[in-house]
Amino acid sequence: MKKIYLIIVVVLLLMPLSTLAKGAPKKASPVKKVAPVVITVERRTGAEDLPVDSLALTAVLIRDETTASNIVDVGSSQSWPLASLTKLMTALVFLDHNPGWNKPITLAAGDEVGGARLWVKEGTRFTTKEAFTMSLVGSANNTTNALARSTGLSRNRFVELMNAKAKKFGMTHTTFVEPTGIEPANISTAHDVALLIRETKQKSVLQETLQKKEYRWYNRATRKVHTIKNTNKLLTGAPFRVLGGKTGLLDESGGNLVMRVTDGKHPLTIVIFGAEHLADTFGIAKQLALWTWKAHQWVKKG
């Protein structure tokens, strides 16, 4: 019996302390409550006002994407013809029903609706990827109609899906009647358009296309190269990065523009409705972006 006790003692002495402590109940470490970090956008002391009223626009919206707050909001609930901003929704619906990027499309007479267009003859062939790019970079109405047609959906069904997607995005004051924007009955608000451009972030191919400064397309029938410049002139020479956007122009709408821009730290969404000329929107958008970053600071609290 003494030998057994001796063996037990020896074993206990040789066991590491950590092993002996395994059976002992551990005291629970106190849980430290960490306050959530909240970022707010605050006006810098002494920052000058932006003379928004003197810009002679129907609507101006500047939204800080970090906080999802509006820094400037003038007329953002005003219904207005979208013009070619419509093509952003067309692109999103197309991507849901893409028949394949290499599917050939033949330009049909019904694709011609006036406005901006690819200047080629009826019967010209191109792929869906080429039509997608020309629609967004050059804002070509005929290639946009061909793109929608390539999905195999009827025109009515395609438009139904555009409106359904708008409802899903929370665009409660938006109505689409056709895919190009040529009809003034395609209407929305600056608030809704900010929601629309937000959704484009989810599609990398759409983001890449919206950032193209130009697109060179080879017409296989004529063996000529068409150089298509992006209608968004701020993609060239802006003192900040343009993350994507779209222009729009009709007699009924004036110049429209939606853009996502960043100074490298603070991404903004800018929506402009109703400039007298489309060219005016670029200078205004540049002024809005630079003023926002200069006149505000992003403060962490918590």
N, C-alpha and C positions, 0 to 999 in steps of 0.2 A: 504493500500500500504506500510505504514511504517513497518507493521508486516512482510510482505513478504520480504522486504529488510533485516530486522533484522534476519529472519530465514536463509537467504542466507549467511549473514556474519558469523553467528554461525556455519553453516555447513562448510564453508571454513576454519574457525579457527580450527575446529575439525579434518579436513582431514590431513593425514600425508603428509609431504613435498614431499615424493617420489611419491605420487599419483599426486600431483600438477605438478610435473616435467615431468610426462609421456609424455605430449604433446609437451614438449620443444625438439627441435632438439638436438641430441647428436653430439658432436665433434668426428670425427673419430680418433681413436688412430693411431699414426704413426706406420707403419709396419716396423718392424726391419728385415733387411736382414741378414740371417744367412748363412755364407759361408759354403759350404759342407765340411765335413771332409774327407780328402783324406789320405789313408794309403799307404806309400811307403816302400819298402824293400831296405835298404841301407847297404853297406859293412861297417863293423866296422873298424875304423882306426887301422892299424897294423895287421889286421887279416891275417892269413897265407893262401896262395893259396892252392886249392885242386888240386893235381897232376892228373887231369882227363886223360891226354894223356897217363899216365903210367898204366892206368887200363886195357888196351888192350881189349876194348869193341867196338862193332859196334856202339852203341848209348847209350847215357846217358841223361836223362831229369829229372830235378828237378823243379817242378812247385809249387809255393806258392799259395795255394787255396784261401787265403784271398784276394789277389790282382789279381789273375789269371795271374801272371807274371812268366816267366821262370827265375830261378836263375842260373841254369846250363843247357846248351843246346848244346850237341855235337852229331851231326848226327841224329837229331830228324826227318829229312825228308827222311832218308834212308829206302827204302822198305826192309822188312825182314820177314822171315817165323814166324808166330805167335806162332806155336806149341799150347800148351794147354791154352794159353791166350784166344784162340778162345772160350773156354767154357763159358766165361763171356757173350758173345753175345748169345750163345745157351741158357743160363739160362734166359736172358731177353726175347727172343722170346718165350720160353716155358711159361713164366709167362703170356704172352699175350693170350696163348691158353691152359692154364692149364685145363685139363679135370676133376680135383678134386684130392686133395692130397692123397686120399685113393684108387684111381683107381689101380687095380692090373696090373702088367706088367710081361710078361713071357720073359725071356732072349732068344733071337733067335740066330741062327747060324750067320745071317747077321750082328748082333751087334758086332761080334768079328772082330777087325781090327788090333790087335797087340798093342804094347805099354803098357802103364799102364792100368791095368784092375782089376776088381773084380774077384778073383780066385774061381769061382763057375762053375757048369756044365750048359750046355745049358738046358733050360726048368726051371731053377730056377726062382722063383716068388718073387717079391718085389713090394712095392707101388711106386707111382710117387714121393712122399716125400722122400722115402728112396733113390731112384735113383738120385734125385736132390741133396741130401746131399752127396752121394758117388761120384758123378760127380765133385763137387766143392771141397770137402775136400780131397779125395783121388785121384782126377783127373782120375778116371776110364773111359776109352774110351768105354767099352761095355755098362756100365750103362748110359753113355751120349747118345749113339745111341738109346738105349731103351727109354730114356726120350723123345728124339725128336719124336720117333715113337708113343709114347703114346698120342700125340696131335691129331692124326688122319690125320695129314698133310703128303703128300708125301715127300720123301727126297728132291726132286727138289724144291717143294714149300717152304719147311722149309728154305732151303738155300737162296731162293729168298727173303724171309722175313728178313733173317740175313743181306743181302746186302742192302735191302731197309731201314732197321733201321740204318745201318752204314751211309747211305746217309743222313738220317734225322738228325743224330748226328753231321754231318759235317765232317765225316771221309772220306775225298775225295781220300785218297790213300790206301784204304782197299778193299780187295776182299776175300770172303769166298767161298769155294767149298764143304765143308762138316762140320758137327757140332763138331767134336772132337779136331781137330788140328793135327791129324796124317799126313795130307797131307801138304807138304811144300808149296803148291800153295795157302794156306791160308796166305795171306801176309798183312802187315800193316806197319805203321811207329810209332815211339815212340810218336810223336805228336798226332796221331789218337788214340793210346791206352790210352793216358791221358784223352781224351774225353770220351772213353768207360768206364773207371773206374769211371769217374765223374757221369755217368748215373746210376751206381749201387747204388748210395746214395739214389735214389728215391724209392728203393724197400727194405723195412725193412727185409723181409724174406731172401733176398739175402745178406744183410749186416750181419745178424746174422749167416748165414751159413758160410760165408767167414771168420768169426772170431772163428769158432770152432777149438779147438786144436786137437781134435780127435772125432771120431764117432764110437759108438759101435752098430753094426747091428746084429740082431738075424736071422739066417737062419732057417726058419721054417721046411725045409725039412730035414736038418741034425741035427737040434737042437744044433747048434754051434753058438757061438758069434764071430763075426769078429771085431777086433779093427782096425779101419782105421785112421792112423795118417795124419794130415794135411801136405801137401807137403811144405807149407810155414813155415820153421823152426823158423822164427823170431817171430811167435806167442808165443813161449816159451822162456823166458829169455831175451828179448830185453829190453833195458833201456828206452823204450818209448812205447806208445800204438799203436798197429797196428789196423787200422780201417777197413781193408779189403785188399784183394789182391789175386793174382793168379800167379802160376809158370808155366813155359813151358820149354820143352826140346825135341829137335830132333837132330839128327846128323847134319842136315842142318842148324839148328838155333843156336846150342849151348844152353846155359842157358839163359832163359828170365825170367824177373820178373816185375810185376807191383804191387805197394802197395800205400795205403794211410796210413800215419802215423801222429802222433801228439805228441808234448811235453806237451800238455795240453792247449796251447795257439795258436800255429801256425801249422795248418795242412798242410802237404805237399803231393804231388803226386810224386812218384819216379818210373821211367821206366828204365829198364836195358835190353839191347839186346846183345846177342852174347858172354856171358861169356864162358870161356873154359869148365867149369863144373858148373852144377846147384848150387852146394854147394858154389861156389865162390860168387854167387849173394847176398847171405845173409850178408856176411862180408862187401861186397862193399856197399850194401844198408844201412847198419848200419853206416858205415863210412860217407856216403853222408849225411844222416839225421843229425847226430851229428855235422858234420862240418857246415852244413847250419845254424843250430840254434846258434852255437857258433860264427860264423863269420859274422852274419848279425843282424841287428836290425830293428824293425818295427816302423816307425815314423809316427805320426799323424800330418797332416798339414791342416790348414784352421780354 
